Amino acid sequence: RFLHSVLSRRVSPNLMRDMLRSGQESWTRLGGRRERCVVLFTDLVGFTARSNVMDAEALFGLLNRYFEAIAAPVLLEQGLLDKFIGDALMAEFGVPVHRGDRAEALAAVRAALAMQANLDALNRELEQEGLEPLRQGIGIHCGDVMAGNLGSSHRLEYTVIGAAVNLASRLESLTRRFPDYPILMSGDVRELIADAVLVKDLGSHAVKGWPDPIAVFGLIALSSDSPSG
């Protein structure tokens, strides 16, 4: 029971359920397979400079409060909490179980909007404590990835890699140029859910490592007649 309790807090719940259901030895081996999913990447804006002057204990506590606020929506939408990287979070919707591109895109968008709402609530708490608010950027893209165990025979990590991950990260970085739109999605995601979201067309933009400019849309809200899933 103790090991189960420890593991359940270190492995995303839907991934753990799949492991327990399948009972396959593949979960203990290196390797992956091609999958399609929606990747969400979020990072705090301007936090590096702030963290450099913070006490380590205070920094640790603040980041844990922040991650608690933004991780919950991912789990609520049955997404995969992939990893925490400094003050960044990477999540996927569609692995290890895929519900269809549109359903996964809607799940990612709902999670992103809930992240922003939770961050607003956290910022109100921080303001009452006399602390500066936090600001995040979120990038969402849909595409093919390699999903599976990465690492060594001694230490495995289930994750996804590929161009779709890189583009989601680039979209997140692009939010610095559009401070009024902290959630950016690619044209591929927008096409999947065009009738379900209100967006701002921000044009096409060149991003590092991508051969052609990509269509970028700022997410405003779900449309009033948006389906729930």
Contacts in CASP RR format, 6 or more apart in sequence:
PFRMAT RR
TARGET T0000
AUTHOR 0000-0000-0000
METHOD contacts of the structure
MODEL  1
RFLHSVLSRRVSPNLMRDMLRSGQESWTRLGGRRERCVVLFTDLVGFTAR
SNVMDAEALFGLLNRYFEAIAAPVLLEQGLLDKFIGDALMAEFGVPVHRG
DRAEALAAVRAALAMQANLDALNRELEQEGLEPLRQGIGIHCGDVMAGNL
GSSHRLEYTVIGAAVNLASRLESLTRRFPDYPILMSGDVRELIADAVLVK
DLGSHAVKGWPDPIAVFGLIALSSDSPSG
7 16 0 8 1.000
8 16 0 8 1.000
11 19 0 8 1.000
11 158 0 8 1.000
12 75 0 8 1.000
12 79 0 8 1.000
12 80 0 8 1.000
12 81 0 8 1.000
12 82 0 8 1.000
13 75 0 8 1.000
14 75 0 8 1.000
14 78 0 8 1.000
14 79 0 8 1.000
14 80 0 8 1.000
14 96 0 8 1.000
14 97 0 8 1.000
15 80 0 8 1.000
15 96 0 8 1.000
15 158 0 8 1.000
18 96 0 8 1.000
18 97 0 8 1.000
19 27 0 8 1.000
27 149 0 8 1.000
27 158 0 8 1.000
28 149 0 8 1.000
28 156 0 8 1.000
29 149 0 8 1.000
30 149 0 8 1.000
30 150 0 8 1.000
30 151 0 8 1.000
30 152 0 8 1.000
30 153 0 8 1.000
30 156 0 8 1.000
31 148 0 8 1.000
31 149 0 8 1.000
31 150 0 8 1.000
32 146 0 8 1.000
32 147 0 8 1.000
32 148 0 8 1.000
32 149 0 8 1.000
33 146 0 8 1.000
33 147 0 8 1.000
33 148 0 8 1.000
34 144 0 8 1.000
34 145 0 8 1.000
34 146 0 8 1.000
34 147 0 8 1.000
35 94 0 8 1.000
35 95 0 8 1.000
35 96 0 8 1.000
35 98 0 8 1.000
35 144 0 8 1.000
35 145 0 8 1.000
35 146 0 8 1.000
35 147 0 8 1.000
35 160 0 8 1.000
36 94 0 8 1.000
36 98 0 8 1.000
36 101 0 8 1.000
36 142 0 8 1.000
36 143 0 8 1.000
36 144 0 8 1.000
36 145 0 8 1.000
37 92 0 8 1.000
37 93 0 8 1.000
37 94 0 8 1.000
37 95 0 8 1.000
37 98 0 8 1.000
37 104 0 8 1.000
37 142 0 8 1.000
37 143 0 8 1.000
37 145 0 8 1.000
37 147 0 8 1.000
37 160 0 8 1.000
37 164 0 8 1.000
38 92 0 8 1.000
38 93 0 8 1.000
38 94 0 8 1.000
38 101 0 8 1.000
38 104 0 8 1.000
38 105 0 8 1.000
38 107 0 8 1.000
38 108 0 8 1.000
38 140 0 8 1.000
38 141 0 8 1.000
38 142 0 8 1.000
38 143 0 8 1.000
38 189 0 8 1.000
39 90 0 8 1.000
39 91 0 8 1.000
39 92 0 8 1.000
39 140 0 8 1.000
39 141 0 8 1.000
39 142 0 8 1.000
39 143 0 8 1.000
39 145 0 8 1.000
39 160 0 8 1.000
39 164 0 8 1.000
39 165 0 8 1.000
39 167 0 8 1.000
39 168 0 8 1.000
40 74 0 8 1.000
40 90 0 8 1.000
40 91 0 8 1.000
40 92 0 8 1.000
40 93 0 8 1.000
40 108 0 8 1.000
40 111 0 8 1.000
40 112 0 8 1.000
40 138 0 8 1.000
40 139 0 8 1.000
40 140 0 8 1.000
40 168 0 8 1.000
41 88 0 8 1.000
41 89 0 8 1.000
41 90 0 8 1.000
41 91 0 8 1.000
41 138 0 8 1.000
41 139 0 8 1.000
41 140 0 8 1.000
41 165 0 8 1.000
41 168 0 8 1.000
41 169 0 8 1.000
41 171 0 8 1.000
41 172 0 8 1.000
42 70 0 8 1.000
42 88 0 8 1.000
42 89 0 8 1.000
42 112 0 8 1.000
42 115 0 8 1.000
42 136 0 8 1.000
42 137 0 8 1.000
42 138 0 8 1.000
42 139 0 8 1.000
42 172 0 8 1.000
43 87 0 8 1.000
43 88 0 8 1.000
43 89 0 8 1.000
43 136 0 8 1.000
43 137 0 8 1.000
43 172 0 8 1.000
43 173 0 8 1.000
44 66 0 8 1.000
44 87 0 8 1.000
44 88 0 8 1.000
44 134 0 8 1.000
44 135 0 8 1.000
44 136 0 8 1.000
44 137 0 8 1.000
45 135 0 8 1.000
45 136 0 8 1.000
45 137 0 8 1.000
45 175 0 8 1.000
45 176 0 8 1.000
46 135 0 8 1.000
47 87 0 8 1.000
47 134 0 8 1.000
48 87 0 8 1.000
50 132 0 8 1.000
51 59 0 8 1.000
51 87 0 8 1.000
54 62 0 8 1.000
62 131 0 8 1.000
62 134 0 8 1.000
63 86 0 8 1.000
63 87 0 8 1.000
65 122 0 8 1.000
66 87 0 8 1.000
66 119 0 8 1.000
66 122 0 8 1.000
66 134 0 8 1.000
67 84 0 8 1.000
67 89 0 8 1.000
69 115 0 8 1.000
69 118 0 8 1.000
69 119 0 8 1.000
69 121 0 8 1.000
69 122 0 8 1.000
70 89 0 8 1.000
70 115 0 8 1.000
70 118 0 8 1.000
70 119 0 8 1.000
70 136 0 8 1.000
71 81 0 8 1.000
71 89 0 8 1.000
72 114 0 8 1.000
72 118 0 8 1.000
73 110 0 8 1.000
73 111 0 8 1.000
73 112 0 8 1.000
73 114 0 8 1.000
73 115 0 8 1.000
73 118 0 8 1.000
74 80 0 8 1.000
74 81 0 8 1.000
74 89 0 8 1.000
74 91 0 8 1.000
74 111 0 8 1.000
75 81 0 8 1.000
76 111 0 8 1.000
76 114 0 8 1.000
77 93 0 8 1.000
77 107 0 8 1.000
77 108 0 8 1.000
77 110 0 8 1.000
77 111 0 8 1.000
77 114 0 8 1.000
78 93 0 8 1.000
78 99 0 8 1.000
78 107 0 8 1.000
79 91 0 8 1.000
79 92 0 8 1.000
79 93 0 8 1.000
79 94 0 8 1.000
79 107 0 8 1.000
79 111 0 8 1.000
80 91 0 8 1.000
80 92 0 8 1.000
80 93 0 8 1.000
80 94 0 8 1.000
80 95 0 8 1.000
80 96 0 8 1.000
81 89 0 8 1.000
81 91 0 8 1.000
82 90 0 8 1.000
82 91 0 8 1.000
82 92 0 8 1.000
82 158 0 8 1.000
82 159 0 8 1.000
82 160 0 8 1.000
83 89 0 8 1.000
83 90 0 8 1.000
83 157 0 8 1.000
83 159 0 8 1.000
90 165 0 8 1.000
90 168 0 8 1.000
91 108 0 8 1.000
91 111 0 8 1.000
92 145 0 8 1.000
92 147 0 8 1.000
92 160 0 8 1.000
93 104 0 8 1.000
93 105 0 8 1.000
93 107 0 8 1.000
93 108 0 8 1.000
93 111 0 8 1.000
94 100 0 8 1.000
94 104 0 8 1.000
95 145 0 8 1.000
95 147 0 8 1.000
95 160 0 8 1.000
96 147 0 8 1.000
98 104 0 8 1.000
99 107 0 8 1.000
101 142 0 8 1.000
101 192 0 8 1.000
102 192 0 8 1.000
102 193 0 8 1.000
103 229 0 8 1.000
104 142 0 8 1.000
105 140 0 8 1.000
105 142 0 8 1.000
105 189 0 8 1.000
105 192 0 8 1.000
105 193 0 8 1.000
106 193 0 8 1.000
106 196 0 8 1.000
106 226 0 8 1.000
106 227 0 8 1.000
106 229 0 8 1.000
107 229 0 8 1.000
108 140 0 8 1.000
108 189 0 8 1.000
109 140 0 8 1.000
109 183 0 8 1.000
109 185 0 8 1.000
109 189 0 8 1.000
109 193 0 8 1.000
109 196 0 8 1.000
109 197 0 8 1.000
109 219 0 8 1.000
109 222 0 8 1.000
110 222 0 8 1.000
112 138 0 8 1.000
112 139 0 8 1.000
112 140 0 8 1.000
112 183 0 8 1.000
112 219 0 8 1.000
113 183 0 8 1.000
113 219 0 8 1.000
113 221 0 8 1.000
113 222 0 8 1.000
115 136 0 8 1.000
115 138 0 8 1.000
116 136 0 8 1.000
116 138 0 8 1.000
116 182 0 8 1.000
116 183 0 8 1.000
119 134 0 8 1.000
119 136 0 8 1.000
122 134 0 8 1.000
123 133 0 8 1.000
123 134 0 8 1.000
126 132 0 8 1.000
126 133 0 8 1.000
126 134 0 8 1.000
127 133 0 8 1.000
135 182 0 8 1.000
136 182 0 8 1.000
137 172 0 8 1.000
137 175 0 8 1.000
137 182 0 8 1.000
137 183 0 8 1.000
137 184 0 8 1.000
138 172 0 8 1.000
138 175 0 8 1.000
138 182 0 8 1.000
138 183 0 8 1.000
138 184 0 8 1.000
139 168 0 8 1.000
139 169 0 8 1.000
139 171 0 8 1.000
139 172 0 8 1.000
139 174 0 8 1.000
139 175 0 8 1.000
139 183 0 8 1.000
139 184 0 8 1.000
139 185 0 8 1.000
140 168 0 8 1.000
140 171 0 8 1.000
140 183 0 8 1.000
140 184 0 8 1.000
140 185 0 8 1.000
140 186 0 8 1.000
140 189 0 8 1.000
140 219 0 8 1.000
141 164 0 8 1.000
141 167 0 8 1.000
141 168 0 8 1.000
141 171 0 8 1.000
141 185 0 8 1.000
141 186 0 8 1.000
141 188 0 8 1.000
141 189 0 8 1.000
142 164 0 8 1.000
142 186 0 8 1.000
142 188 0 8 1.000
142 189 0 8 1.000
142 192 0 8 1.000
143 163 0 8 1.000
143 164 0 8 1.000
143 188 0 8 1.000
144 162 0 8 1.000
144 163 0 8 1.000
144 164 0 8 1.000
145 160 0 8 1.000
145 161 0 8 1.000
145 162 0 8 1.000
145 164 0 8 1.000
145 165 0 8 1.000
146 160 0 8 1.000
146 161 0 8 1.000
146 162 0 8 1.000
147 158 0 8 1.000
147 159 0 8 1.000
147 160 0 8 1.000
148 158 0 8 1.000
148 159 0 8 1.000
148 160 0 8 1.000
149 156 0 8 1.000
149 157 0 8 1.000
149 158 0 8 1.000
150 156 0 8 1.000
150 157 0 8 1.000
150 158 0 8 1.000
150 159 0 8 1.000
150 161 0 8 1.000
151 157 0 8 1.000
166 209 0 8 1.000
166 210 0 8 1.000
167 186 0 8 1.000
167 207 0 8 1.000
167 210 0 8 1.000
167 214 0 8 1.000
170 207 0 8 1.000
170 208 0 8 1.000
170 209 0 8 1.000
170 210 0 8 1.000
171 184 0 8 1.000
171 185 0 8 1.000
171 186 0 8 1.000
171 207 0 8 1.000
171 214 0 8 1.000
171 216 0 8 1.000
172 184 0 8 1.000
173 207 0 8 1.000
174 184 0 8 1.000
174 205 0 8 1.000
174 207 0 8 1.000
174 216 0 8 1.000
175 181 0 8 1.000
175 182 0 8 1.000
175 183 0 8 1.000
175 184 0 8 1.000
178 184 0 8 1.000
178 202 0 8 1.000
178 218 0 8 1.000
181 200 0 8 1.000
181 202 0 8 1.000
181 218 0 8 1.000
181 219 0 8 1.000
181 220 0 8 1.000
183 218 0 8 1.000
183 219 0 8 1.000
184 202 0 8 1.000
184 216 0 8 1.000
184 217 0 8 1.000
184 218 0 8 1.000
184 219 0 8 1.000
185 199 0 8 1.000
185 216 0 8 1.000
185 217 0 8 1.000
185 218 0 8 1.000
185 219 0 8 1.000
186 214 0 8 1.000
186 215 0 8 1.000
186 216 0 8 1.000
186 217 0 8 1.000
187 214 0 8 1.000
187 215 0 8 1.000
187 216 0 8 1.000
187 217 0 8 1.000
189 217 0 8 1.000
190 197 0 8 1.000
190 199 0 8 1.000
190 215 0 8 1.000
190 217 0 8 1.000
195 223 0 8 1.000
195 226 0 8 1.000
196 222 0 8 1.000
196 223 0 8 1.000
196 226 0 8 1.000
196 227 0 8 1.000
197 219 0 8 1.000
197 220 0 8 1.000
197 221 0 8 1.000
197 222 0 8 1.000
197 223 0 8 1.000
197 226 0 8 1.000
198 219 0 8 1.000
198 220 0 8 1.000
198 221 0 8 1.000
198 222 0 8 1.000
198 223 0 8 1.000
199 217 0 8 1.000
199 218 0 8 1.000
199 219 0 8 1.000
199 220 0 8 1.000
200 217 0 8 1.000
200 218 0 8 1.000
200 220 0 8 1.000
201 215 0 8 1.000
201 217 0 8 1.000
202 216 0 8 1.000
202 217 0 8 1.000
202 218 0 8 1.000
203 215 0 8 1.000
203 216 0 8 1.000
204 213 0 8 1.000
204 214 0 8 1.000
204 215 0 8 1.000
204 216 0 8 1.000
205 213 0 8 1.000
205 214 0 8 1.000
205 216 0 8 1.000
206 213 0 8 1.000
207 213 0 8 1.000
207 214 0 8 1.000
END
